[in-house]
C-alpha cells in the first residue's frame, strides 16, 4: 500500500489515487475488527479524498 498522503499539504493527491488508498486500506482489514488507530487512519484517508475531490471540482468550475 502506498504511504498515507498528508491531508495538510498544499497539493492534493488525485482523487482516484486517494480512493485507491482507501480501497486498499479497507481490503487489508476485511473481516477484522478495526482498532482505534485503524479508524484514525481511515479518517485521514477520507479527509485526503475529500480535499482531492474538492480540488478537482474547483478546477472544473473554474474551467467552465
Number of C-alpha atoms within 10 A of each C-alpha: 10 10 6 15 16 14 18 10 9 7 11 20 20 15 18 12 15 23 19 15 22 22 12 13 18 15 11 11 11 10 8 9 8 13 9 9 9 14 11 12 15 18 13 17 22 17 16 27 25 17 20 22 19 14 16 16 12 12 11 10 8 8 7 6
